[in-house]
Amino acid sequence: MDAYNITVLIIIFVGGITLGFFVWKKVGNKKIINPEIPDVALIKNVLHEKVSFFNKLDPQQQGTFINRVSYFLHTTKISPEKGAVVNDEHKILIAASATIPLFHFQNWSYENLDEVLVYPGTFNEIYNTEEDKRNILGMVGDGAMLRKMIISLPALMSGFNHNGDYNTAIHEFVHLIDKADGEVDGVPEYLIPKELIQPWLEEMESTIAAIRRDKSDIRDYAATNPAEFLAVVSEYFFQKPKMLKEDHPELYDMLNEIYNGNKDELK
């Protein structure tokens, strides 16, 4: 075993001892509903194999990331629905999707989420997975589905294709972040510095206008409304940060300040 792996294991071991303190003092007060979750070794292996974001972190940050994945798995129900078959790897990737957008914030927790429902494929507005006209890959619930998220299993897995541009699970967790202030409006007030709100609104308006004129390489769905704009460009930011920085430097800088507070720059 090389020195790097030894360092990571030490950090994970220490992190495991202090997880209770970390969870309750710096993360949130959600109750542990799943006492048994995948072990640390499996979590680490899945993250190394599938999650590019994780592999770019230093050993100490990786230990923190694993703790947060564990916290999510302990406190959030993940349920297979409509014939879906969900294994530990799927659960870890859902938890990683939740961890990525809020990683650089000490005080974080998805207080507006109790359960993630995993469907075997695409679905429609009434949650049907068998009718011909169905094109929804993920959704944050409302009404009877309040505090629930739905994710298509194939969409979850394709989001962690290292060459992919899209990540549906991250997209939906960004909607939850946006929703935390009471409005799904493309302005995540819990994250965005007040002085950045007006420049962000202006950048969002101008970029949406460019997309609608077919003058932008950002996919058309981002122009649906401000909430979808935030979610789509956040996917780009976490999946292809270098490309986003080269093609849209001002947008990249704003997202970097929103999600990272300029602490680190994604590579």
N, C-alpha and C positions, 0 to 999 in steps of 0.2 A: 504494500500500500504506500503510495507516495505521500509527500509532506502535505500537499494540497488537500487530499482526501482526509488525512488525519486531522487537519485543522478544521475542516467542515464538520467531521463527526464530533469533535470536542465542542464546537459551537452549538451543534444540534443537541448534544447531551445536556449542556448547561442550559440551553434554551428550554429544553423539556422540563428541567427542574423548576425554572422560573416562569413556566407558561401561565400558571394560575395568576401570578402577579401581573404579568404582561396583559393577559386577557381582561382582568377586572379593573386594573388601574389605567390602562392606556387604550384599550380597544372598545369595550362596551360592557353592558350588563345583561347580555342575552343569556338565557338559561342553557345549560348543557342538556341537550335532548338525545344526543347520540353518544353514549359513553364509549362505545367501541367503534373505532375508525381504522382505516388502513394504517399500518405501522410506518414509522418514520423512514425506514429503509426503502419501502415501496414508494412512498411519497417522493423521496429524493430521486429515485430512479426514474419515475414517470416525468418529473419536472426536467431532469437532465435530458431525457430522450425527446420530449415533446415541446418544451416551452423555451423558446429563444430568449424571452425576457429574463427568465431565471438564470440562464447560462451567462448572461452579461453582468450579473451581479458579483460582487466580491464575496468571499466566504462568510463574513459576518452578515451581510445582507441576505445571503441565501438562507442562513439560519433563521433570520427574522421572517423571510418569506414562507419557509416551511411551518413556522409557528402559526402564521396567519392562516395558511391553508388548513392546518389542524383545527384552529379555532372555528373557521367557517364550517368544517365538517362536523364538529361537535355541536354546533348551535343551529344548523339549518337542515331541515328535512329534504332529502333528494329522493323523489318517488318515480319509479317507472310507471308509465300509463299507456293504455291502449295497445298492450302487447310488446312494448319496448323492453329490452333486456339491458340492464344497467350493471356494470361491474365497477370495481374499485378504481380503475384507470379513468373511467368516465367521471366518477365523483371527484377525483383529484383535479381533473381538468376544469370542471365547473368551478371548484374552489379557487383554482389558479386564475380563472377569468374574473372572479370577484376581487381577487387580491391585487391584480395588476394595476387597475386605474387608481387605487387609493394607497399604493404601496408607500409613497413618500409622505404620508400623513400619519402621525402618531395616534391621534384620536380618531378612530374610524370604526364603523360598524354599519351593516345594512339593517338598521332598525326597522325598515319598512318591508322586510322580506322574511317570511317564515318557511317557505317551501319552494323548491324548484321541481316542476313536473317535466319529465323527459318523455317526449313522444317519439315514435319510431320513424317518423318522416314529416313531411310538410302537412300543414293543416289550414283550415279556413277560419273565418271570423267567428263561427259557432263551434270551433274546436273539433271539427270533423276531419278525420284523417283518411277517409275512403272516397269522398266525392271527387269528381274529375277536377273541378275548379278549386284548387287549393295551392297557395303559393307563400304561405307564411312560415318563416323559419324559426321565429322566436317572438315572444310577446311578454310584456309586463301586464299583469292582470288588473282589472278594475271590477267594481260591483261585487258579485259573488266570488270572483277570483282575486279580490284584493289581497295584497301581501303574498301573492304567488307569482312566479315566473314560469313560462313555458319555453322549452328549448327543444328543437329537433335534434335527435341524436346524430344523424349524418352531418348536420350543420355544425354541431359542436366539434366533431372530429375534424372536419375540413378546415375549421378555423385554426387548427394547430398543425396544418400543413406548412412547413417552413418556407414554401414559396408562395403562400397565399396572401392575397391582399385583404381578405375579409375575415372577420371573426365575430360571428353572430352572438356568441355568449358575452364577449366584452361589450358589444353593441347594446345588449339588453341591460347589462349592469350599469352602463353609462346612463341609460334611461332611468334606472332606479336612483342613481346619484342626482340626476336632474330633478327627479320627482321629490327628493327629500325636503325641499323648501316649500312644497305644496303645489308647485306649478311645473308642468313638463313644458318648458318654454325655450330650451336651448341655452339657458343661463344658469349654471349650477352655483347658486349663491353661496353654498357652504364651502366651495373651493375657490371661486374666482375672486381675486382682489378687487375691492370696490373701484379702484382707479382704472381697472382694466375692463369694466363692464361696458362703457360706451365705445371704446375702441373695438371690443369684441363684437358688439352689435353691428358696428359699421363694417367690420371685416366679414361678418356673416352675411349681411345684406348684399354686399358687393360680390361676394363669391357665389351666393345663390343666384344672383342676377346673371353672372357669367355662365354658370351651369345651364341656366334656362336658355341662354343664347348659344349654347353649344360651344362656348369659348373656354371650357375648363376640362381637365382630364379627371376631375373628381366625378364619381358616378352619379347619374341623374337622381337617384333616390335621395341624395343629400338635399336636393332642392324641394322636397316634399313640404317641409316646414322647418322652423328653427330647431325643434327637438330632434328631428331626424338628421339635420345637418350636424349637430353636435355629436350624435352617436356615430355617424359615418366617418367624419373626419377624425374622431378619436380612434376608430379602427385603423385608419391610415397611420396615425401617430404611433400606435403601439405595434403595428405589423410591419410598416415600411417607413420608419422615421427618416432614414437617409434620403429616400426618394421624396418624401414630403418636404424636407428641408430644402432640397435642391429646386423643387418645382414651385413651392409656396412658402418662401422663407418667413414672411410676416405671420402667416397662419401657424406655421410650425412654432415660432417664437411665443405666440400667445398660448398655444396648447402646452408648450413646455413650462410656461409660468403657471398655468392653471393646475397641471398635474404634478409638476415637480417643484414648483416654487423656485425655479432656477437652481435647485440644489445639484442636479445632475442633468446631463444632456443625453438623451437616448441616442444610441449608435446603431 
